[in-house]
Amino acid sequence: MTTKKITTISLAMINIIAVANLRGIPFSAKMGISVISYYGLATILFFIPTALVTSELATAWPNKGGIYVWVKKAFGEFPGFITIWLQWIYNVVWYPTILTFVAANIATLLSPGLEKNNIYTWIVITSLFWLATIVNYLGLRISSMVSTAGALIGTLLPMGIMILLGGYWLYSHPLNISISYQGIAPDLNNLNHLSFFCFIIFGLVGIEMSAVHADEVEEPKRSYPKAILFSSLAIITSLTLTTLAVIFTFNVTELSVTTGIIQTFQKILREYQLLSLLPYITIMIIVGSISSVVTWIIGPTKGLLVAGFDGSLPRWFAKTNRNDVPQNILLLQAIIFTILSFCYIFIPNVDGVYEVLSILTTQLALIVYILLFFSAIRLRKIGNISNSHFRVPGKDWILNTICAIGIFTCSLVIVIGFIPPPDLEFSLTSYALLMLIALVCCIYPAFALYKAK
């Protein structure tokens, strides 16, 4: 019998470090006080449906492979393979963005302005990714410990400090923005806000990733939903309050998308003569972001590994090392990442690459979620989920409605992703064409590999 390695708290921390990240705060802060309503919309229309559906499926089928297993049971081998491929490849596209955030914050410690240097960025992100890959070669127990430590020290603690400092700033300074119903209400006619809404949704992606570990948790029916509930509350509360702290203390039009958090900390700490604390806070943020990468690297590769065992991929993908880690997939992932990261050498605008890759990641991820919601509807109909598993409360039509809301939201945000962000110098046509080509390049290899299995 497999030895259980993950506690409820560890699973919750994996969720928190995978989803709650300071990287997306500058994007959401640019929306101003209306971010409150946009976070509310994202929570109701996307995050809650995802958390509920994931809890039902993960406890009904707590198998290695997570979402791959669910889609395969619902629709067959090929849709299941496409799903796990998309989950894997969108993470490969995402890794350069989170590590660019890390590199930019390391630059603030070494030499301000270095974050705009493309060669520096490329060296740092490739070195850190290979280091994170090596950590995952050591097995799940080590990566789980890194995730838990990173969630506490590098994510929740800096967020808590920012929230406390922001609260004291509000107490000791007049508001730098006006608060009104008109200001809080979402401006759906503002294309800039719609573009930034993509980043808010992307900031909430990932709650399903821990399902690949569901078979390694004691009593999945009780432990998994409890971990989802705890981590969901922590994620939404911390992201919203941290974003508001930035909005209330900094002129968001001057925020950098890569170093905006450090800019805000710097302003507040200077005001209260605590600037000597900035390097320590920066190091904590760096540790948290690297831990996030360590967490994500192993999750989707385990799903792809199951696809390899099932024969949906050439057998080369199914090879593991003595720590039961998919060594070949990890190696391939690191090689693809290294090739992809050359974008930072050939494209001079670091922030531009960062934003385009973030939006591409969001679009790929939301295709996965559309398949997830359709699978939940199908499996509830044919799966005979018993009372021994967690079920979304109510009759089947309630689950169907929740899934329909999730499908509509994901589809809408995918379309919004073809609108260029306001600070990128692209025409609508050229930007949409660029994103379409990028999507095809990411999806097509799955068809080729499946055919060659």
N, C-alpha and C positions, 0 to 999 in steps of 0.2 A: 504493500500500500504506500502511496506517495506521502512523504512527510510534509505536513502543512508548514509553511514558512511565514505567512503573512497574517498579522493581526488586523482587527478592524481599524485600529488607529493608524497602522502602517498603510492600509488601503486608502483611508481618508487622506493621508498625507500625500500619497501618490497622486490622487485626484487634484489636491490643492496645488501641488508643485507643477502638475501638468497643465492646469488651466489658469490659475491665478498667477499672473506674472506682471511685473512692472513695465515690461516692454511696451504694452499697448496703451498705457495711461496717457502719454502725450497726444496720441491720436484722438482718444475720446475727449480729452480736455479741450481740444480745439473747437468742440461743439458748444462750449460755454455751458451756461446753467441748464440749457435744454438737454444736456446729457442725462439728467435725472429721468426724463420721460423716455429717452431712447434706451437707457438701461432697463427701465420698466418694460418697454415693449419687447426688448430682446429676451428678457427673463420669461415673460408670459408666452411669447410666440415661439421661442426656440429652446431656451435652457430648461424650463420645467418639463415640456414634452420629452426632451432628450433624456433627462434624468429618470422620469417615470418609465419610459419605454425600456431604457437600458436596465433598470432594476428588475423589471419583469423578465426580460429575456435572459439576463445573466444568471438569475436564480433558477429559471426553468431549465436552462441548458448551460450549466457552469463548466463548459468544456474549454480546453485550450483552443485558441483561435478566435474566441469572442465573436465579433460581428461577421467574420467569415463563415463561421458555423451557422449562425442564424439565417443569413441570406441564402446559404446553400440549402438548408433545410426547407426554406420557404420556396425557392425558385429553381434550385438545381446547381450543378457544379460550376458552370461557366459564370453566371451572375455572382456566385459567391467568390470566385476567383477575381473577377473584375473589381469587386468591392474591396477585397483585402489588398489588391494591387494599388488601388486609388488611395487607400489609407496609408499604405507604405510610401508611395511616391509623393503624396502631399507633404509628408513629414520630411522627406529628403529635400523638397523645395523649401520647406520652412526653416530647416536647420541654419542656413546662412543668415536668415533674418535675425534670429535670436542671438546668434553668435556675433553678428555685427553690432547688436546692442551691447554685448559683453565687451567687444573690442573698443567700442566708443567710450565706454565707462572706464576701461583700463587706461585709455589715452588721457582721460582727465587727471589720472594720477601721475602719469609720466610726463606729458607735455600737451597742454591745451592746444587744439588745432590739429593734433596728430590724427584725430578720428576722421579727418577728411582725406587722409593719405591712403590711396588705394592699395599700394604695396603692403603697407603696415596692416591694413584690414585683412588682406588675403592671407598673410603669414599667420596672424593671430587666429583667425577662424579655422583655418585648416589644421593648425597645431592642436587647438582645443578639441576639435571634433575627433581627431585620431586618439587623443587622450581619453575622451569619453567612450570611444569604441573599445579601447583596451580595458577600461573599468568594467564594461559589460561582458567582456570575455571571461571575467572572473566569476560570473554567475549572478543569479537573482538576489541572493542574500546580500551581497555587497551593494548592488545597485539600489536595493530597497533601503538599506541603511543610508546611502547617499541621498536618496529622495527625501527621507524623513528629516535628516539633518538640514538639507537645503530648504525644505518647506518652512521649518521653524526659524532658522537663522537668516536665510537669504531672501525670504518672501514675506512671511507674516510679521517678523520683527521690524523690517524697514517700513512696511505698510503701517504698522501700529505707530511707529515713531512719526511718520508723516501725518497720520490722522491726529495724533496728539499735538504736534506742532501747529498743524493747520487750525485746530480748535483754539489753541492759545492765541494764534494770530488773529482769529476772528474776535476774540475777547479784547485784544489790545489795539486793534486797528479798525478803521472804518472799512466797510465793504467796498471793494474796487469794482463791483458790478451791481446792477440793479436786479432785484428778484421780483418777478411778477408772474402772473398766470401766463401771459403772452410769451414771456421769456422762457418759461419752463416747458410749455407745450411744444411738441415736435413741429418743426417747419418742413413739411413734406414737399414743399415747392422749391426748397433750397437744394440744388444738386450737390453742393459741397457737403452738406449734412448727410445726404444719402450716401455719398462716397465714404465718409467717415463711419457711417453706420455699418458698413462692411467690416471695418476694423473692430467695432464693438462686438459684432457677431463672432468674428474670428477670435476675439479675446475670450469667448465662452466655449470654444470648441475643445473637445477632449475628454469630457466626463465619461464617455463610453470606453476609453482606452484601457482603464483598469480591469475591464471585463475579461481580458486575456489572462488575468490572474485569478479569476473566480474559482477555479478548481483547486487553488492553493490556499483557500480561506476556510477556516472551520465554520460550519453551519452557514452556508451561503445565504439561505433565506433570511436569516436574522442579521448576519454581519454585513452583507453587501448593501441592502437598503439603508441600514444605519450609517454606513460609511458614506453613501451617496447623500443622505440628508445632511449630515454634519458638514461634509465638504462643500455642498451646494450653498448652504447658509453662509459659511465662511467666505466662499468665493465671491458671491454677489455683494455681501456687506463690505468686504475689504476693498473690492474694486471700485464700488460706488463712492465710498467715503474717501478713498485715496484720491480719486479723480477730482472730487469736490475740493479737497485740500489744496490741490494744485491750482484749480480754477480761482479759488479765493485769495491765493497768495502771489500769483504770477500772472503777468500779461501773456495770455496764451497765444497771442499772435506771434510772439517772439520765441515760442518753444521749439526746440530742435526735436525731431522725431526720434533721434537716437540718444540724446543726452538730456532730454527735457526734465527727467526726474532729478538728475544731479543738479541741473540749473536751479530747480525749485528748492532743493535742500540747501544749496549754496546761499541763496537769497535769505532764507529763513534763519539759517545758522549764523550768517554774518550779522543779521539784525540783532540777534540775542548774544553776540560775542561768543559763539560756540563753534566757530569755523574749524577749529582743530579736530572736531569730531567727523568732519566730512570724509576724510580718507577711510575711516573705519566703516562708515555707512556705505560708502562706495564698494568696499571689499565685500560687505555682506550682500549687496545687490548682485555683484559679480558671481559670488558663490551660489546664490539662489538661481540665477539664470543658467549657470553651468549644470546645476543639479537637475533643472528642467530638461536639459538636453539628454542627460544620462537617463532620466526616467523615460523619455519618449523613444530613445534609440532602441530599447529592447522590446517595447510593446508591440508595434506593428510588425517587427521582424518575426515574433513568435507566431503571429497569425499567418504570415507568409510561409513560415516553416511548416505549419499544419497543411497548407495548400501543397507544399512539396511532398509531404508524406502521403497525401491523398492522390497524388499523381497529376495534379493540375499544373505542375511545373516540372521541368526536367529534374531528375533525382539529385543533381548537383546541389540544388537549393535545400535539400533535406539533411545535409550533413551537419552534425553537431559535435561539439568538443566534450571533454570529460565533465564539464560543468553544465551540460545539457543546454548549451547556448548555440544558436544557429550561426556558426562561425563563418560560413561562406556568404550568407546573406549580409552579415555585418561587414565583411570585407568588401563585397560589391557595393554596399551602401556608402562606405567611406570613399571608394574610388569615384562613384558618381558625384558625391558631394564635392570632392576635390576638383573634378572637371567643371561642375556647375559654378563653383566659387571663382573660377577664372573670369566670370562676369565683372568682378570687381577690378580686374586689371584692365579689361578692354572697354569698360563703360566708365567714364570719368566721374559721373555723379553718384556718389555712394548712397545718398538718401533716395535717389531715384530708383536704383536697383532694389533697395530695401523695401520701398513701397510697392513696386511692381511684383516682387516675389511674394510679399504678404498677401496681396489681392489674389494672385494666382493660387496660392495655398488655400485661401478661403473658398474659392470656386471649386477646387478639387475636393475639399473636405465636405462641402455641402452636397455634392453629388452622392457621397457616401451616406450622408444623413438621409437623403431622399430614399435611398435603397433600404436604410435601416427602418424608416417609418413604414414603407410598404411591406417589409418583411414582418413587422409586428402585427399588422392587420391580418396578413395571411396566416401567420403562425397561431394567432388567437383563434382563427377559424378552424384550422386543421390540427393544431398541436395538442389539444386536450390538456391545457395547463391546469394542474390540480391545485387544491387548496394548500398543499404542502409547499408550494412556491409562492413568492410574492406576486400579486396581481394588481394592476392598476385598478383602483376601486371603482365599483359600478359595473354596469352592463357593458356588453361589447361595443355599443354605439358610442359610449364615452371614450373608449380607447380609439375608436375609428376617428372621432372628432379631433382628439388630441393629435393623432398622426396627420390628419388632413391639415391642421393648422401648421404643423411642423413642415410638411411638404410645401405648402404655399409660401411660407417664410423663406425656406431654403431656395426655392425657385426664384422668388423675387430678388433676393440678395445676389444670386448668380447673375441675373440680368443687370443689376446695379453695378456689378463688378466690371462691366464693359464700359462704364463711364469713367473717364480719366480723373484722378484726384486733382484738386484745384492747383496744387503747386508743381504739377508735371506739365511740361510744355509739349503736349500732344494734341492733335486734332481728335475729335470723337472717332472718325473713321479709321485713322491710322492706329489709334490705341486699341480699338475694338479688334482690328485685324491682328495686332500683335498678341493680344490675349487669346484669341481664337487659335492662332498657330501654336502658341505655348501649350494650350490645353490638348491639342491634337498630339503634339510631341510627347506629352506626358502619358496619354492614354493609349496611343497606338501600340507601344511595345507589349502591352498586356495581350493584345490579340495575337501578335507574332509569337510570343512565348507559349501561349496556350496551344497554338497550332503545332508548335515544335515539341510539345511535351513528350 
